[in-house]
Amino acid sequence: MSEAPSALPSEPAGPTRTETDSVGSMEIPMDAYWGIHTERARENFPITRRPISVYPDLIRALAMVKQAAARANRELGTIDAAKAEVIDKACQEIIDGKFHDQFLVGVIQGGAGTSTNMNTNEVIANRGLELMGEKLGDYVHLHPIDDVNRSQSTNDVYPTAIKLAMVLSTQRLLAEHKKLIAAFEKKGAEFASVLKVGRTQLQDAVPMTLGQEFNGFAHTLIEDQERLSETIPWLNEINMGATAIGTGITADPRYAEAVRRKLEEVTGIPMVTSPDLIEATSDAGIFMTLSGHLKRAAVKLSKICNDLRLLSSGPQAGIGEINLPARQAGSSIMPGKVNPVIPEVVNQVAFSVIGADATVTAAAEAGQLQLNAFEPVIAHSILQSLAWMTNACYTLRVHCIDGITANTSRLAAQVGTSVGVVTALTPYIGYAAAAKLAHTALTTNASIAELVVEAGLMKADEVARVLSPERLSGLAPVTGAITTVEADS
């Protein structure tokens, strides 16, 4: 018989209090801000060994939603003003970063997020009781459900909170992503005059500058910056006031607009109530959109890291065009070996994001009727991707991109012997003659420029103008007349 997972909660070691729900009674640690509903979830879902507190944005978002609800209920007179005030204060403390260690339920849980909502209700209620001078767990004075959860259901609180958490996390990713773009642009400017051989299908192509290559990295990231930014207004469409399935049962008819307005005040973010609360309560489309944009950004960032690893390969037997900062010893057996560990870790983040997107897609499809029961795994997958992508952008910028240098002597040597430069001469000497010269250069290792002049196809100064770095990289047109000679094919 196998043993129970070690994540199962143990019996309280110290003093306890007794709490009761519709299932029965349990002993809760006397000083715990969570209660019986949280304890049952801890027993039921020892899956990931990762509590929801690993996502601070989610905890803050939950507190913001509860704070807005308390203010709306107070305005409408559906809750006592004194209770609303103490709930408000407890929520603000959580928003400010306190009591996050009391959010213990696992990130993967059954119940469509009910355990997360209950955990939130209990922490707020017990902190509120403490502020009132009452004992923890003495819910006759302030109740987790009757008071903290007034006019609400998990089915409108949870999706609203995870959307808000995703907005906060996306904003943080965008800020770090923008810094990474700037780092690539800075390298683009630094390497603007460094000529190199371009490659297609891993074979030598025409010349370009290293600066153009790094600017290309920057611009591909700019596109993802725009796509990710577009998701924020869609995430700001909420279903607060929907309660159980979207009909608004148990909530004042004025509540949906009141809580929308209060949440906008609390967050400073424009909020819109969905025009169809029944549809909004069951729909997971925005999660697929955000996850898809994250996957796109991750894949493109991973491709850039592939390029960085290729360009820095060597240092003797590889491409060796750029030098990545040496971050750590690369081998326990080969002295002096240094590996591209930073691009490698970013690659692995991208692989995880790709897998998370598949999970989000499956979970969104699996929703049934008026509710999607699998929003916890959707929230976990996206919030993890956002956090890891943010950390990856920071790590890549600080520990890799900022310290990249160009191996200019190697680059110059490669361009000098590259037959790819002959492409620039085809408008003047023709494709057939250029191909013949390219073959000769490859077999004799002679310079293309010298071969063209020796063949009498162009003058030396004309070849120099056409093969100038500015011309070869497309940064400037050829000026002045060029004498063209018709060659034998």
C-alpha positions as CSV (number, residue, x, y, z in Angstrom):
1,M,0.0,0.0,0.0
2,S,1.4,3.4,-1.0
3,E,1.9,6.1,1.5
4,A,-0.1,9.4,1.4
5,P,1.6,12.3,-0.3
6,S,3.8,14.3,2.0
7,A,1.8,17.5,1.1
8,L,-1.1,16.2,3.3
9,P,-1.6,18.5,6.3
10,S,-0.5,17.1,9.6
11,E,-2.5,17.3,12.8
12,P,-2.2,20.7,14.5
13,A,0.6,20.5,17.1
14,G,-0.5,23.4,19.2
15,P,-3.8,24.8,20.6
16,T,-6.8,24.5,18.3
17,R,-10.3,25.9,17.7
18,T,-13.2,23.9,16.5
19,E,-15.0,25.0,13.3
20,T,-18.0,23.4,11.7
21,D,-19.5,23.4,8.2
22,S,-22.2,21.3,6.5
23,V,-19.9,18.3,6.3
24,G,-18.9,18.2,10.0
25,S,-16.4,19.7,12.4
26,M,-12.6,20.0,12.3
27,E,-9.8,21.3,14.5
28,I,-8.0,24.4,13.2
29,P,-4.8,25.9,14.6
30,M,-5.8,28.6,17.0
31,D,-3.7,31.3,15.4
32,A,-4.6,30.4,11.7
33,Y,-6.4,33.1,9.7
34,W,-7.8,30.3,7.4
35,G,-10.7,28.1,8.5
36,I,-12.5,24.8,7.9
37,H,-13.1,25.3,4.2
38,T,-9.4,25.9,3.6
39,E,-8.5,22.9,5.7
40,R,-10.7,20.6,3.8
41,A,-9.2,21.8,0.5
42,R,-5.7,21.2,1.9
43,E,-6.7,17.6,2.6
44,N,-8.5,17.1,-0.7
45,F,-6.0,18.5,-3.1
46,P,-2.4,17.6,-2.1
47,I,-1.4,17.6,-5.7
48,T,1.1,20.3,-6.6
49,R,2.5,21.2,-3.2
50,R,2.3,24.7,-4.4
51,P,-0.2,27.1,-2.7
52,I,-2.0,29.9,-4.5
53,S,0.3,32.3,-2.6
54,V,3.0,31.5,-5.2
55,Y,1.1,34.0,-7.3
56,P,1.1,37.2,-5.3
57,D,-0.9,39.0,-8.0
58,L,-3.7,36.5,-7.6
59,I,-3.8,37.1,-3.9
60,R,-3.9,40.9,-4.3
61,A,-6.5,40.6,-7.0
62,L,-8.8,38.5,-4.8
63,A,-8.4,41.1,-2.0
64,M,-9.2,43.9,-4.5
65,V,-12.4,42.1,-5.6
66,K,-13.5,41.6,-2.0
67,Q,-12.7,45.2,-1.2
68,A,-14.7,46.5,-4.1
69,A,-17.6,44.2,-3.1
70,A,-17.6,45.4,0.5
71,R,-17.7,49.0,-0.7
72,A,-20.5,48.3,-3.1
73,N,-22.5,46.5,-0.5
74,R,-22.0,49.4,2.0
75,E,-23.1,51.9,-0.6
76,L,-26.3,49.9,-1.4
77,G,-27.0,49.2,2.3
78,T,-26.8,45.5,1.9
79,I,-24.2,45.1,4.6
80,D,-23.6,46.9,7.9
81,A,-21.2,49.9,7.5
82,A,-19.0,48.8,10.4
83,K,-18.6,45.3,9.0
84,A,-17.9,46.7,5.5
85,E,-15.2,49.0,7.0
86,V,-13.3,46.2,8.7
87,I,-13.5,44.0,5.6
88,D,-12.1,46.9,3.6
89,K,-9.2,47.3,6.1
90,A,-8.4,43.6,6.1
91,C,-8.4,43.6,2.2
92,Q,-6.1,46.6,2.1
93,E,-3.6,44.8,4.3
94,I,-3.6,41.8,2.0
95,I,-3.3,44.1,-1.1
96,D,-0.2,45.6,0.7
97,G,1.4,42.2,1.0
98,K,0.4,41.0,4.4
99,F,-1.1,37.5,5.3
100,H,-0.2,36.0,1.9
101,D,1.2,33.0,3.8
102,Q,-2.3,32.2,4.9
103,F,-3.5,31.4,1.4
104,L,-2.7,27.7,1.5
105,V,-5.0,25.9,-1.0
106,G,-3.3,24.2,-3.9
107,V,-3.0,25.9,-7.3
108,I,-4.7,22.9,-8.8
109,Q,-8.0,22.1,-7.2
110,G,-11.5,20.8,-7.9
111,G,-14.5,22.9,-7.5
112,A,-14.0,25.7,-10.1
113,G,-12.1,27.9,-7.7
114,T,-14.4,27.6,-4.7
115,S,-11.6,26.6,-2.4
116,T,-9.6,29.7,-3.4
117,N,-12.7,31.9,-2.8
118,M,-13.3,30.3,0.6
119,N,-9.7,30.6,1.6
120,T,-9.9,34.3,0.8
121,N,-13.2,34.8,2.7
122,E,-11.8,33.1,5.8
123,V,-8.5,35.1,5.9
124,I,-10.4,38.4,5.5
125,A,-13.0,37.4,8.1
126,N,-10.5,36.3,10.7
127,R,-8.3,39.3,10.2
128,G,-11.4,41.4,10.4
129,L,-12.4,39.7,13.7
130,E,-8.9,40.5,15.0
131,L,-9.3,44.1,14.1
132,M,-12.6,44.1,15.9
133,G,-11.0,42.7,19.0
134,E,-12.8,39.4,18.6
135,K,-11.4,35.8,18.6
136,L,-10.4,34.1,15.4
137,G,-13.1,31.8,14.2
138,D,-15.9,33.6,16.2
139,Y,-17.9,34.1,13.0
140,V,-21.0,35.4,14.8
141,H,-19.4,38.8,14.7
142,L,-18.1,38.7,11.1
143,H,-18.9,35.7,8.8
144,P,-16.7,34.6,5.9
145,I,-19.8,33.8,3.7
146,D,-22.6,35.9,5.0
147,D,-20.5,39.1,5.2
148,V,-17.2,38.8,3.3
149,N,-18.9,36.9,0.4
150,R,-22.1,39.0,0.4
151,S,-23.7,39.5,-3.1
152,Q,-21.0,37.2,-4.6
153,S,-20.4,33.7,-5.8
154,T,-17.1,31.9,-6.6
155,N,-18.4,32.0,-10.2
156,D,-18.1,35.7,-10.5
157,V,-15.3,36.4,-7.9
158,Y,-12.9,33.8,-9.2
159,P,-12.9,34.6,-12.9
160,T,-12.8,38.3,-12.2
161,A,-9.9,37.9,-9.8
162,I,-7.8,35.7,-12.1
163,K,-8.4,38.1,-15.0
164,L,-7.3,41.0,-12.8
165,A,-4.2,39.0,-11.7
166,M,-3.4,38.3,-15.3
167,V,-3.6,42.1,-16.1
168,L,-1.2,42.9,-13.3
169,S,1.2,40.1,-14.3
170,T,0.9,41.0,-18.0
171,Q,1.8,44.6,-17.2
172,R,4.9,43.4,-15.3
173,L,5.9,41.2,-18.3
174,L,5.4,44.1,-20.7
175,A,7.6,46.3,-18.7
176,E,10.4,43.7,-18.6
177,H,9.9,42.8,-22.2
178,K,10.2,46.4,-23.2
179,K,13.6,46.6,-21.4
180,L,14.7,43.5,-23.4
181,I,13.7,45.2,-26.6
182,A,15.8,48.2,-25.7
183,A,18.8,46.0,-24.9
184,F,18.6,44.5,-28.4
185,E,18.2,47.9,-30.0
186,K,21.3,49.1,-28.1
187,K,23.3,46.2,-29.4
188,G,21.9,47.0,-32.9
189,A,23.4,50.5,-32.7
190,E,26.6,49.2,-31.2
191,F,27.1,46.7,-34.1
192,A,25.7,48.9,-36.8
193,S,29.0,49.0,-38.9
194,V,30.1,45.4,-38.2
195,L,29.7,43.5,-41.5
196,K,29.0,39.7,-41.4
197,V,27.8,36.9,-43.6
198,G,24.0,36.3,-43.5
199,R,22.8,32.7,-43.6
200,T,19.7,30.9,-45.0
201,Q,19.1,27.2,-44.2
202,L,22.4,27.3,-42.3
203,Q,24.3,28.0,-45.5
204,D,26.2,31.2,-46.4
205,A,24.0,33.9,-48.0
206,V,24.6,37.6,-48.7
207,P,26.3,40.0,-46.3
208,M,24.5,42.1,-43.7
209,T,25.6,43.9,-40.5
210,L,25.5,42.4,-37.1
211,G,23.5,45.5,-36.1
212,Q,20.8,44.6,-38.6
213,E,20.6,41.1,-37.0
214,F,20.2,42.5,-33.5
215,N,17.7,45.1,-34.7
216,G,15.7,42.3,-36.3
217,F,15.6,40.6,-32.8
218,A,14.3,43.8,-31.3
219,H,11.6,44.3,-33.9
220,T,10.2,40.8,-33.7
221,L,9.8,41.4,-29.9
222,I,8.1,44.7,-30.6
223,E,5.4,42.8,-32.4
224,D,4.7,40.6,-29.4
225,Q,4.7,43.7,-27.1
226,E,1.8,45.0,-29.2
227,R,-0.1,41.6,-29.3
228,L,0.2,41.2,-25.5
229,S,-0.9,44.8,-24.8
230,E,-4.1,44.2,-26.9
231,T,-5.3,41.5,-24.4
232,I,-5.5,43.8,-21.4
233,P,-8.8,45.6,-22.4
234,W,-10.4,42.2,-23.0
235,L,-9.3,40.9,-19.6
236,N,-11.0,44.0,-18.1
237,E,-14.4,42.7,-19.1
238,I,-15.8,41.2,-15.9
239,N,-18.8,39.3,-14.7
240,M,-19.2,40.6,-11.1
241,G,-22.9,40.6,-10.2
242,A,-23.5,37.4,-12.2
243,T,-23.3,35.3,-8.9
244,A,-24.0,31.6,-9.5
245,I,-24.6,31.3,-13.3
246,G,-25.1,34.8,-14.5
247,T,-28.7,35.5,-13.4
248,G,-27.6,37.7,-10.5
249,I,-29.5,35.7,-7.9
250,T,-29.0,37.0,-4.3
251,A,-27.5,40.2,-5.5
252,D,-29.2,43.7,-5.5
253,P,-30.0,44.6,-9.1
254,R,-27.8,47.7,-8.7
255,Y,-24.9,45.7,-7.4
256,A,-23.2,44.8,-10.7
257,E,-22.7,48.4,-11.7
258,A,-21.8,49.5,-8.2
259,V,-19.1,46.8,-7.8
260,R,-17.8,47.5,-11.3
261,R,-17.3,51.1,-10.4
262,K,-15.7,50.3,-7.0
263,L,-13.3,47.8,-8.6
264,E,-12.3,50.4,-11.1
265,E,-11.6,52.8,-8.1
266,V,-9.6,50.2,-6.2
267,T,-7.5,49.0,-9.1
268,G,-7.2,52.2,-11.2
269,I,-7.9,50.1,-14.2
270,P,-10.9,50.7,-16.5
271,M,-13.5,47.9,-16.0
272,V,-16.5,46.9,-18.1
273,T,-19.3,44.6,-17.1
274,S,-20.0,42.0,-19.7
275,P,-23.2,42.6,-21.6
276,D,-24.2,38.9,-21.2
277,L,-23.4,37.6,-17.7
278,I,-24.5,34.1,-18.4
279,E,-22.2,33.9,-21.4
280,A,-19.3,35.6,-19.5
281,T,-19.6,33.1,-16.6
282,S,-19.0,30.1,-18.8
283,D,-16.7,31.5,-21.5
284,A,-12.9,31.0,-21.4
285,G,-12.1,32.6,-24.8
286,I,-10.0,35.4,-23.4
287,F,-7.8,32.9,-21.6
288,M,-7.1,31.1,-24.8
289,T,-6.3,34.4,-26.5
290,L,-3.8,35.5,-23.8
291,S,-2.2,32.1,-23.6
292,G,-1.9,32.0,-27.4
293,H,-0.1,35.4,-27.5
294,L,2.1,34.2,-24.7
295,K,3.0,31.1,-26.7
296,R,3.8,33.2,-29.7
297,A,6.1,35.5,-27.7
298,A,7.8,32.5,-26.1
299,V,8.4,30.7,-29.4
300,K,9.9,33.8,-31.0
301,L,12.1,34.5,-28.0
302,S,13.2,30.9,-28.0
303,K,14.1,31.3,-31.7
304,I,16.2,34.3,-30.9
305,C,18.0,32.3,-28.2
306,N,18.6,29.5,-30.7
307,D,20.3,32.1,-32.9
308,L,22.4,33.4,-30.1
309,R,23.6,29.9,-29.3
310,L,24.5,29.3,-32.9
311,L,26.2,32.6,-33.4
312,S,28.3,32.1,-30.3
313,S,29.1,28.5,-30.9
314,G,32.7,27.5,-30.6
315,P,34.7,29.2,-29.5
316,Q,37.2,27.6,-31.9
317,A,35.3,25.1,-34.0
318,G,31.9,26.8,-34.3
319,I,30.5,29.9,-35.9
320,G,32.0,32.1,-33.2
321,E,30.7,35.5,-34.5
322,I,29.6,36.8,-31.1
323,N,30.8,36.2,-27.5
324,L,28.2,35.6,-24.8
325,P,29.2,36.6,-21.2
326,A,30.7,33.7,-19.3
327,R,28.3,32.9,-16.5
328,Q,29.6,29.7,-15.0
329,A,31.8,26.7,-15.6
330,G,30.3,24.5,-18.3
331,S,31.6,21.1,-17.5
332,S,32.7,18.9,-14.6
333,I,35.2,17.1,-16.8
334,M,36.3,19.5,-19.5
335,P,38.4,22.4,-18.1
336,G,37.6,25.9,-19.4
337,K,34.4,24.9,-21.1
338,V,31.7,27.6,-20.9
339,N,28.1,26.9,-22.1
340,P,25.4,29.3,-23.2
341,V,23.3,28.6,-20.1
342,I,21.2,31.8,-20.2
343,P,19.8,31.2,-23.7
344,E,19.3,27.6,-22.7
345,V,17.2,28.4,-19.7
346,V,15.1,30.8,-21.7
347,N,14.5,28.0,-24.3
348,Q,13.2,25.8,-21.5
349,V,10.8,28.5,-20.3
350,A,9.5,28.7,-23.8
351,F,8.9,24.9,-23.9
352,S,6.9,25.2,-20.7
353,V,4.8,28.1,-22.0
354,I,4.1,26.0,-25.2
355,G,2.9,23.1,-23.0
356,A,0.9,25.4,-20.8
357,D,-1.0,26.7,-23.8
358,A,-2.0,23.2,-24.7
359,T,-3.3,22.8,-21.1
360,V,-5.3,26.0,-21.4
361,T,-6.8,25.0,-24.7
362,A,-7.9,21.6,-23.3
363,A,-9.3,23.1,-20.2
364,A,-11.2,25.8,-22.1
365,E,-12.8,23.2,-24.3
366,A,-13.8,21.0,-21.4
367,G,-16.1,23.5,-19.8
368,Q,-19.7,22.4,-19.6
369,L,-23.0,24.3,-19.7
370,Q,-23.1,27.4,-17.4
371,L,-19.6,27.0,-15.8
372,N,-16.0,26.0,-16.6
373,A,-14.9,23.9,-13.7
374,F,-11.3,23.9,-14.9
375,E,-10.4,27.6,-14.4
376,P,-7.9,26.7,-11.6
377,V,-5.6,24.9,-14.1
378,I,-6.1,27.7,-16.6
379,A,-5.2,30.3,-14.0
380,H,-2.2,28.3,-12.8
381,S,-0.9,27.7,-16.4
382,I,-1.2,31.3,-17.5
383,L,0.1,33.0,-14.3
384,Q,3.1,30.6,-14.3
385,S,3.8,31.4,-17.9
386,L,3.6,35.2,-17.2
387,A,5.8,34.9,-14.2
388,W,8.4,32.7,-15.9
389,M,8.4,34.8,-19.1
390,T,9.0,38.0,-17.0
391,N,11.9,36.3,-15.2
392,A,13.3,35.0,-18.5
393,C,13.3,38.4,-20.1
394,Y,15.1,39.9,-17.1
395,T,17.6,37.1,-17.0
396,L,18.3,37.2,-20.7
397,R,18.8,40.9,-20.7
398,V,20.9,41.3,-17.6
399,H,23.0,38.1,-17.8
400,C,23.4,37.8,-21.5
401,I,22.4,40.5,-24.0
402,D,23.9,43.5,-22.2
403,G,27.3,41.7,-22.2
404,I,27.5,40.4,-25.7
405,T,30.5,41.4,-27.8
406,A,31.3,41.0,-31.4
407,N,34.2,38.8,-32.6
408,T,35.1,41.5,-35.3
409,S,38.3,39.8,-36.6
410,R,36.5,36.6,-37.3
411,L,33.5,38.4,-38.9
412,A,35.8,40.4,-41.2
413,A,37.7,37.3,-42.2
414,Q,34.5,35.5,-43.1
415,V,33.1,38.4,-45.2
416,G,36.5,38.7,-46.9
417,T,36.4,35.2,-48.2
418,S,32.6,34.8,-48.7
419,V,31.4,34.0,-52.1
420,G,28.0,35.4,-51.1
421,V,29.2,38.9,-52.0
422,V,29.0,37.9,-55.7
423,T,25.3,38.4,-55.5
424,A,25.8,42.2,-55.3
425,L,27.7,42.0,-58.7
426,T,25.0,40.1,-60.7
427,P,23.3,43.3,-61.9
428,Y,26.6,44.3,-63.5
429,I,28.1,41.0,-64.7
430,G,25.1,38.7,-65.0
431,Y,24.0,35.6,-63.1
432,A,26.0,33.1,-65.3
433,A,29.3,34.9,-64.9
434,A,28.7,35.4,-61.2
435,A,28.0,31.7,-60.7
436,K,31.1,30.8,-62.6
437,L,33.2,33.1,-60.4
438,A,31.6,31.8,-57.3
439,H,32.6,28.2,-58.2
440,T,36.2,29.4,-58.9
441,A,36.4,31.2,-55.6
442,L,35.2,28.2,-53.7
443,T,37.7,25.8,-55.4
444,T,40.7,28.2,-55.2
445,N,39.9,30.2,-52.1
446,A,40.5,33.4,-54.2
447,S,38.8,36.7,-53.5
448,I,35.7,37.4,-55.5
449,A,36.8,41.0,-56.0
450,E,40.1,40.0,-57.4
451,L,38.6,37.4,-59.8
452,V,36.1,40.0,-61.2
453,V,38.9,42.4,-61.9
454,E,41.2,39.7,-63.3
455,A,38.4,38.6,-65.7
456,G,38.1,42.2,-66.9
457,L,34.4,42.3,-66.0
458,M,34.7,45.5,-63.8
459,K,37.3,48.0,-62.7
460,A,38.8,47.7,-59.3
461,D,37.4,51.0,-58.0
462,E,33.9,50.0,-59.3
463,V,34.1,46.6,-57.5
464,A,35.1,48.4,-54.3
465,R,32.1,50.7,-54.5
466,V,29.7,47.9,-55.2
467,L,31.2,45.7,-52.4
468,S,31.4,48.4,-49.8
469,P,29.9,47.5,-46.4
470,E,27.2,50.1,-46.8
471,R,26.2,48.7,-50.2
472,L,26.5,45.0,-49.2
473,S,24.2,45.5,-46.2
474,G,21.7,47.5,-48.1
475,L,22.3,50.6,-46.1
476,A,23.3,52.8,-49.1
477,P,22.8,52.6,-52.9
478,V,25.7,52.4,-55.3
479,T,26.6,55.9,-56.6
480,G,28.4,56.9,-59.8
481,A,28.5,55.1,-63.1
482,I,29.5,51.4,-63.3
483,T,31.1,50.0,-66.5
484,T,29.4,46.7,-67.3
485,V,31.1,44.1,-69.4
486,E,29.3,41.3,-71.2
487,A,31.1,38.1,-70.2
488,D,31.2,34.8,-71.9
489,S,28.7,32.4,-70.3
